[in-house]
Amino acid sequence: MAEETNVIEIGGQEYDPNDLTDKQKYWITQVRDLQTKRANAQFQLDQVAVALDYFTNELLGSLEKDKTDA
């Protein structure tokens, strides 16, 4: 069975990791980690946005209720 080489695609171009310098490999690792962190941050931001909308709507609803009760 032929051994497969992991190919890294950057900017639409394929690169063999064996042809990259240690510094380039380090930068790739940094980029991947930052992409993961950005995805996690977006996930958390989505949760915060939904929670903020919920609590804002609850507050507005209670203020409207107070107006009709007065």
C-alpha positions as CSV (number, residue, x, y, z in Angstrom):
1,M,0.0,0.0,0.0
2,A,1.4,3.4,-1.0
3,E,2.0,5.8,1.9
4,E,-0.1,9.0,1.5
5,T,1.5,12.3,2.1
6,N,-0.5,14.9,4.0
7,V,-1.0,17.8,1.7
8,I,-1.6,21.3,3.0
9,E,-3.7,23.7,0.9
10,I,-3.0,27.4,1.3
11,G,-4.5,30.0,-0.9
12,G,-5.6,27.4,-3.4
13,Q,-2.1,25.9,-3.7
14,E,-1.1,22.5,-2.4
15,Y,2.1,22.1,-0.4
16,D,3.9,19.0,0.9
17,P,4.6,19.5,4.6
18,N,8.0,17.9,4.0
19,D,8.9,20.8,1.8
20,L,8.1,23.5,4.4
21,T,10.5,25.1,6.8
22,D,10.1,24.7,10.5
23,K,9.0,28.3,10.7
24,Q,6.3,27.8,8.0
25,K,5.1,24.7,9.9
26,Y,4.9,26.8,13.1
27,W,2.9,29.5,11.3
28,I,0.5,26.9,10.0
29,T,0.1,25.6,13.5
30,Q,-0.6,29.1,14.7
31,V,-3.1,29.8,11.9
32,R,-5.0,26.5,12.6
33,D,-5.1,27.3,16.3
34,L,-6.4,30.8,15.7
35,Q,-9.0,29.5,13.3
36,T,-10.2,27.2,16.1
37,K,-10.2,30.0,18.6
38,R,-12.2,32.2,16.2
39,A,-14.8,29.5,15.7
40,N,-15.1,29.0,19.4
41,A,-15.4,32.7,20.0
42,Q,-18.1,32.9,17.4
43,F,-19.9,30.0,19.0
44,Q,-19.8,31.8,22.4
45,L,-20.8,35.1,20.8
46,D,-23.8,33.5,19.2
47,Q,-24.8,32.2,22.7
48,V,-24.4,35.6,24.2
49,A,-26.4,37.3,21.5
50,V,-29.3,34.9,22.0
51,A,-29.2,35.3,25.8
52,L,-29.0,39.1,25.5
53,D,-32.0,39.1,23.1
54,Y,-33.9,36.9,25.5
55,F,-33.3,39.0,28.6
56,T,-33.9,42.2,26.8
57,N,-37.2,40.9,25.5
58,E,-38.1,39.7,29.0
59,L,-37.3,43.2,30.4
60,L,-39.3,45.0,27.7
61,G,-42.2,42.6,28.3
62,S,-42.2,43.2,32.0
63,L,-42.1,47.0,31.5
64,E,-45.1,46.8,29.1
65,K,-46.9,44.7,31.7
66,D,-46.2,47.3,34.3
67,K,-47.7,50.0,32.0
68,T,-50.9,48.0,31.5
69,D,-51.2,47.3,35.2
70,A,-50.9,50.9,36.2
